[in-house]
């Protein structure tokens, strides 16, 4: 019995490793190596690589000083804190709003084009007028992130609520269920796949908005690091910031958001297990 329990963690680790390589890990590694090789070749072929396209080695070397001084971890922490805080508030407001609007067909039909309209206006387009209101403050960045998160999740929840089969709602009404009970037992579970997908999209939009907000509002973070490095011709730091944006989003989307979305969709029966 003890030998089985000792061997079980090794079996779990090997199973996770096989699952990683089976679900695109090998392809991701090969594509990364190919991209780095192509990047190195292009950098070596141009006249002034430090000015126009630093090599991967130069980009990594530029991060050494930022890590040593603690600047890069601070910027990363500031950006992620704005993303997480703004996204949580936006999603927490958007979900109940979408459910309330979706309860009534007339109200939902009136609000549908309005939500669709504001969802089409990106947070970056809203940023200039928000800066007129509040200037280059922390409130400006949070307002843009909150706006960017709120409308996609509210629109998705509204769509999920209205697509829930009416037969289930009518069945609970026949049994004398209250509106709160219908929302809890029918509409909210029926909208869960839309909530998961909308949350993933909202956080993706918020990720872009927080970077743009830091650039234009001058708030310390990855976006501000890229913008300030460009002003003093530190191209390696610009590329470093771009790489961090892409890598962080891949990790967040692949290992946090996508599994939650997939598990939610499977849990509520839209795909077969």
C-alpha positions as CSV (number, residue, x, y, z in Angstrom):
1,X,0.0,0.0,0.0
2,X,2.8,2.4,0.9
3,X,4.7,1.7,-2.3
4,X,1.7,2.5,-4.4
5,X,1.1,5.8,-2.6
6,X,4.8,6.7,-3.0
7,X,4.8,5.9,-6.7
8,X,1.5,7.7,-7.4
9,X,3.1,11.3,-7.5
10,X,5.6,10.0,-10.1
11,X,2.8,8.5,-12.2
12,X,0.8,11.8,-12.0
13,X,3.8,13.8,-13.1
14,X,4.5,11.5,-16.0
15,X,0.9,11.6,-17.0
16,X,0.9,15.4,-16.9
17,X,4.0,15.5,-19.0
18,X,2.5,13.1,-21.6
19,X,-0.7,15.2,-21.6
20,X,1.3,18.4,-22.2
21,X,3.2,17.0,-25.2
22,X,0.0,15.3,-26.6
23,X,-2.0,18.6,-26.4
24,X,0.3,20.7,-28.5
25,X,3.4,21.0,-26.3
26,X,5.7,19.6,-28.9
27,X,4.3,21.8,-31.6
28,X,4.7,24.9,-29.4
29,X,8.3,24.0,-28.5
30,X,9.2,23.5,-32.2
31,X,7.4,26.7,-33.3
32,X,9.2,28.7,-30.5
33,X,12.6,27.3,-31.6
34,X,11.9,28.1,-35.2
35,X,10.8,31.6,-34.4
36,X,13.9,32.2,-32.3
37,X,16.2,30.9,-35.1
38,X,14.5,33.1,-37.7
39,X,14.6,36.1,-35.4
40,X,18.4,35.6,-34.8
41,X,19.0,35.2,-38.6
42,X,17.1,38.4,-39.4
43,X,18.8,40.4,-36.7
44,X,22.2,39.3,-37.9
45,X,21.4,40.3,-41.5
46,X,20.5,44.0,-40.9
47,X,23.0,46.8,-40.5
48,X,22.1,48.1,-37.0
49,X,20.4,45.3,-35.1
50,X,20.6,47.1,-31.8
51,X,18.6,50.0,-33.3
52,X,16.1,48.1,-35.4
53,X,15.8,44.5,-34.3
54,X,18.0,43.3,-31.4
55,X,18.8,39.6,-31.3
56,X,17.1,37.3,-28.6
57,X,20.4,37.3,-26.7
58,X,20.4,41.1,-26.6
59,X,16.8,41.2,-25.4
60,X,17.6,38.7,-22.6
61,X,20.7,40.7,-21.7
62,X,18.6,43.9,-21.4
63,X,16.4,42.2,-18.9
64,X,19.3,41.5,-16.6
65,X,19.7,45.0,-15.3
66,X,16.0,45.5,-14.9
67,X,15.7,42.3,-12.9
68,X,18.8,43.2,-10.8
69,X,17.3,46.6,-9.9
70,X,13.8,45.1,-9.3
71,X,12.2,47.3,-11.9
72,X,10.9,44.5,-14.1
73,X,9.2,42.6,-11.3
74,X,7.6,45.8,-10.1
75,X,6.3,46.6,-13.6
76,X,4.9,43.1,-14.0
77,X,3.2,43.3,-10.6
78,X,1.6,46.6,-11.4
79,X,0.3,45.5,-14.7
80,X,-1.1,42.2,-13.4
81,X,-2.7,43.9,-10.4
82,X,-4.5,46.4,-12.7
83,X,-5.6,43.5,-15.0
84,X,-6.9,41.3,-12.2
85,X,-8.6,44.0,-10.2
86,X,-10.3,45.7,-13.2
87,X,-11.3,42.4,-14.7
88,X,-12.8,41.1,-11.5
89,X,-14.8,44.2,-10.9
90,X,-16.0,44.4,-14.6
91,X,-17.0,40.7,-14.6
92,X,-18.7,41.0,-11.2
93,X,-20.8,43.9,-12.5
94,X,-21.4,42.5,-16.0
95,X,-22.8,39.1,-15.0
96,X,-25.8,40.3,-12.8
97,X,-26.5,43.1,-15.3
98,X,-26.7,40.7,-18.2
99,X,-29.0,38.4,-16.2
100,X,-31.3,41.2,-15.2
101,X,-31.5,42.5,-18.7
102,X,-32.2,39.1,-20.1
103,X,-35.1,38.4,-17.8
104,X,-37.5,40.3,-19.9
105,X,-37.7,39.9,-23.7
106,X,-38.7,43.5,-24.4
107,X,-35.9,44.9,-22.3
108,X,-33.4,42.5,-23.8
109,X,-34.4,43.5,-27.3
110,X,-34.0,47.2,-26.4
111,X,-30.6,46.7,-24.7
112,X,-29.1,44.2,-27.3
113,X,-28.1,46.9,-29.9
114,X,-26.9,49.2,-27.1
115,X,-24.6,46.6,-25.6
116,X,-23.5,45.6,-29.1
117,X,-22.7,49.2,-29.9
118,X,-20.5,49.8,-26.8
119,X,-18.9,46.4,-27.2
120,X,-17.7,47.5,-30.6
121,X,-16.0,50.6,-29.2
122,X,-12.6,49.4,-27.9
123,X,-11.2,50.7,-24.6
124,X,-8.3,52.3,-26.5
125,X,-10.8,54.4,-28.4
126,X,-12.4,55.5,-25.1
127,X,-9.0,56.3,-23.5
128,X,-8.6,59.9,-24.9
129,X,-12.0,61.1,-23.5
130,X,-11.3,59.4,-20.1
131,X,-8.0,61.2,-19.9
132,X,-9.9,64.5,-20.5
133,X,-12.0,63.6,-17.5
134,X,-9.4,62.3,-15.0
135,X,-6.1,63.1,-16.6
136,X,-3.1,60.7,-16.3
137,X,-4.2,59.0,-13.1
138,X,-4.7,55.5,-11.9
139,X,-8.4,56.0,-12.2
140,X,-8.1,56.5,-15.9
141,X,-6.5,53.1,-16.5
142,X,-9.0,51.3,-14.2
143,X,-12.0,53.0,-16.0
144,X,-10.8,51.8,-19.4
145,X,-10.2,48.2,-18.1
146,X,-13.5,48.2,-16.3
147,X,-15.3,49.4,-19.5
148,X,-13.5,46.9,-21.7
149,X,-14.5,44.0,-19.4
150,X,-18.1,45.0,-18.6
151,X,-19.7,45.1,-22.0
152,X,-18.4,41.8,-23.5
153,X,-19.4,39.8,-20.4
154,X,-22.8,41.5,-20.1
155,X,-23.4,40.9,-23.8
156,X,-22.4,37.3,-23.5
157,X,-24.6,36.7,-20.4
158,X,-27.6,38.4,-22.1
159,X,-27.2,36.1,-25.1
160,X,-26.8,33.0,-22.8
161,X,-29.9,33.9,-20.8
162,X,-32.1,34.5,-23.8
163,X,-30.9,31.2,-25.4
164,X,-31.9,29.1,-22.4
165,X,-34.8,26.9,-23.5
166,X,-38.1,28.5,-22.3
167,X,-39.5,25.1,-21.5
168,X,-37.4,24.9,-18.3
169,X,-38.5,28.4,-17.2
170,X,-42.1,27.6,-17.8
171,X,-41.8,24.3,-16.0
172,X,-40.6,26.0,-12.8
173,X,-43.2,28.7,-13.1
174,X,-45.9,25.9,-13.3
175,X,-44.5,24.5,-10.1
176,X,-44.8,27.9,-8.4
177,X,-41.1,28.8,-8.3
178,X,-40.2,32.4,-7.6
179,X,-38.2,34.5,-10.1
180,X,-35.2,34.3,-7.9
181,X,-35.5,30.5,-7.9
182,X,-35.8,30.5,-11.7
183,X,-32.6,32.6,-12.0
184,X,-30.7,30.4,-9.6
185,X,-31.8,27.0,-10.9
186,X,-32.4,27.6,-14.6
187,X,-31.1,30.9,-16.1
188,X,-27.7,31.0,-14.3
189,X,-26.8,27.4,-15.1
190,X,-28.0,27.8,-18.7
191,X,-25.9,30.9,-19.1
192,X,-22.7,29.4,-17.6
193,X,-21.1,28.5,-20.9
194,X,-21.7,32.0,-22.2
195,X,-20.3,33.4,-18.9
196,X,-17.1,31.4,-19.2
197,X,-16.6,32.3,-22.9
198,X,-17.5,36.0,-22.2
199,X,-15.1,36.2,-19.2
200,X,-12.3,34.8,-21.3
201,X,-12.9,37.4,-24.1
202,X,-13.3,40.2,-21.6
203,X,-10.0,39.5,-19.9
204,X,-8.3,39.3,-23.3
205,X,-9.7,42.7,-24.2
206,X,-8.7,44.0,-20.8
207,X,-5.1,42.8,-21.3
208,X,-4.8,45.0,-24.3
209,X,-6.5,47.9,-22.6
210,X,-4.3,47.9,-19.6
211,X,-1.1,48.0,-21.7
212,X,-2.5,50.9,-23.8
213,X,-3.7,52.7,-20.7
214,X,-0.2,52.5,-19.1
215,X,1.4,53.8,-22.3
216,X,-0.9,56.9,-22.7
217,X,-1.6,57.6,-19.0
218,X,2.0,57.2,-18.0
219,X,1.4,54.7,-15.2
220,X,4.2,52.4,-14.3
221,X,3.9,48.9,-15.8
222,X,4.8,46.9,-18.9
223,X,3.1,49.4,-21.2
224,X,4.9,52.3,-19.7
225,X,8.2,50.4,-19.9
226,X,7.7,49.9,-23.7
227,X,6.7,53.6,-24.2
228,X,9.6,55.1,-22.1
229,X,12.2,52.7,-23.7
230,X,11.0,53.8,-27.2
231,X,11.6,57.5,-26.3
232,X,15.3,56.8,-25.5
233,X,15.9,54.3,-28.3
234,X,16.2,51.2,-26.1
235,X,14.8,48.9,-28.7
236,X,15.8,45.8,-26.7
237,X,13.6,46.8,-23.9
238,X,10.7,47.5,-26.3
239,X,11.0,44.0,-27.7
240,X,11.4,42.6,-24.2
241,X,8.1,44.3,-23.2
242,X,6.4,42.9,-26.3
243,X,7.6,39.4,-25.6
244,X,6.5,39.6,-22.0
245,X,3.0,40.7,-23.1
246,X,2.7,37.7,-25.5
247,X,4.2,35.1,-23.2
248,X,2.1,36.2,-20.2
249,X,-1.1,36.1,-22.1
250,X,-0.3,32.6,-23.6
251,X,0.3,31.3,-20.1
252,X,-2.8,32.9,-18.7
253,X,-5.0,31.8,-21.5
254,X,-3.6,28.3,-21.9
255,X,-3.3,27.3,-18.3
256,X,-6.0,29.4,-16.5
257,X,-8.8,30.7,-18.8
258,X,-9.0,28.0,-21.4
259,X,-9.3,25.1,-18.9
260,X,-12.0,27.0,-17.0
261,X,-13.9,27.6,-20.1
262,X,-13.6,24.0,-21.3
263,X,-14.6,22.5,-17.9
264,X,-17.6,24.8,-17.7
265,X,-18.8,23.9,-21.2
266,X,-18.4,20.2,-20.4
267,X,-20.0,20.6,-17.0
268,X,-23.2,22.1,-18.4
269,X,-23.6,19.7,-21.3
270,X,-22.9,21.6,-24.4
271,X,-20.3,19.1,-25.5
272,X,-20.0,15.4,-24.8
273,X,-17.4,14.2,-22.4
